[in-house]
Amino acid sequence: MIRIMAQVSLYPLGQAALSPAIDEALRILREHDLDVEVGPMSSLIVGEEMSVFTALQSAFRRVAEQGPIVMVATFSNACPTPGKKEKSLTNKSIGHVENGFDGPDAPSLKG
């Protein structure tokens, strides 16, 4: 099974209040056992590929029953999972350089 991430934005059109449609979509996404991270402009959804697509289709259909909407989604199987601790980079010296200069200024090049 392939885990994917989707960045999703939902825009209810011509509705008196935006949050009921958005809250309903988020509730449906969470019902499908997906990791949902809500942001100020979009939400990140992480899960098994079929679960993500099924949940988004279900959320779109349910919210579209309330009125016109636009849903924008970007999918990736290559982005790191939010909240997962990334491996840190470690630097290791591989050499030492010495020169005859006393300070950080480079010598002037005059011909």
C-alpha positions as CSV (number, residue, x, y, z in Angstrom):
1,M,0.0,0.0,0.0
2,I,1.2,3.5,-0.9
3,R,0.9,6.3,1.6
4,I,0.3,9.7,0.1
5,M,-0.2,13.3,1.2
6,A,-2.8,15.7,-0.1
7,Q,-3.0,19.4,0.5
8,V,-6.7,20.3,0.2
9,S,-8.5,23.7,0.2
10,L,-12.3,23.9,0.2
11,Y,-14.1,27.1,-0.9
12,P,-17.9,27.2,-0.4
13,L,-19.5,29.6,-2.9
14,G,-22.4,31.9,-2.2
15,Q,-23.1,30.4,1.2
16,A,-24.0,32.5,4.3
17,A,-21.3,30.9,6.4
18,L,-18.1,29.1,5.3
19,S,-17.3,27.0,8.4
20,P,-20.3,24.5,8.3
21,A,-19.1,23.1,4.9
22,I,-15.5,23.1,5.9
23,D,-16.2,21.5,9.3
24,E,-18.3,18.8,7.6
25,A,-15.5,18.0,5.1
26,L,-13.0,17.7,7.9
27,R,-15.3,15.4,9.9
28,I,-15.6,13.1,6.9
29,L,-11.9,13.0,6.3
30,R,-11.2,12.1,10.0
31,E,-13.8,9.3,9.8
32,H,-11.7,7.6,7.1
33,D,-8.8,7.1,9.6
34,L,-6.6,9.8,8.0
35,D,-4.1,12.1,9.6
36,V,-5.5,15.5,9.2
37,E,-3.5,18.7,9.9
38,V,-5.7,21.8,9.6
39,G,-4.0,25.0,8.5
40,P,-5.2,28.6,8.0
41,M,-5.5,28.2,4.2
42,S,-5.5,24.5,3.6
43,S,-5.4,21.1,5.3
44,L,-2.8,18.3,4.9
45,I,-4.2,14.8,4.7
46,V,-2.0,11.7,5.0
47,G,-3.0,8.1,4.6
48,E,-3.2,5.1,2.4
49,E,-3.8,6.1,-1.2
50,M,-7.3,4.6,-1.6
51,S,-8.4,6.0,1.7
52,V,-7.3,9.5,0.8
53,F,-9.1,9.4,-2.6
54,T,-12.3,7.8,-1.2
55,A,-12.4,10.3,1.7
56,L,-12.0,13.3,-0.6
57,Q,-14.7,12.0,-2.9
58,S,-17.0,11.4,0.0
59,A,-16.3,14.9,1.5
60,F,-16.8,16.6,-1.9
61,R,-20.1,14.9,-2.5
62,R,-21.5,15.6,1.0
63,V,-20.4,19.2,1.0
64,A,-21.7,19.8,-2.5
65,E,-25.2,18.9,-1.3
66,Q,-25.1,22.1,0.8
67,G,-24.4,24.3,-2.2
68,P,-21.7,25.2,-4.8
69,I,-18.1,24.6,-3.8
70,V,-14.6,24.5,-5.2
71,M,-12.1,21.9,-3.9
72,V,-8.5,22.2,-4.8
73,A,-6.1,19.3,-4.0
74,T,-2.4,18.6,-4.6
75,F,-1.2,15.0,-4.1
76,S,2.3,13.7,-3.4
77,N,4.0,10.4,-2.6
78,A,7.3,12.2,-2.1
79,C,6.7,14.8,0.6
80,P,7.8,14.1,4.1
81,T,4.9,13.3,6.5
82,P,4.1,16.2,8.8
83,G,4.9,15.7,12.4
84,K,7.4,13.0,11.6
85,K,10.8,13.8,12.9
86,E,13.3,14.2,10.1
87,K,16.8,12.9,10.3
88,S,19.2,15.5,11.3
89,L,22.4,16.3,9.3
90,T,25.7,15.8,10.9
91,N,28.9,17.6,9.8
92,K,32.2,15.8,10.0
93,S,35.6,17.5,9.2
94,I,37.4,15.9,6.4
95,G,40.5,18.2,6.4
96,H,42.2,21.3,7.7
97,V,43.5,24.2,5.6
98,E,46.4,26.5,6.7
99,N,47.8,29.6,4.9
100,G,50.0,32.6,5.6
101,F,47.3,35.2,6.0
102,D,46.8,37.0,9.3
103,G,43.1,37.9,8.8
104,P,40.0,37.1,6.8
105,D,40.8,39.7,4.0
106,A,41.8,38.2,0.7
107,P,45.1,39.4,-0.9
108,S,44.7,42.0,-3.6
109,L,45.5,40.8,-7.1
110,K,47.6,43.3,-8.9
111,G,49.2,42.5,-12.2
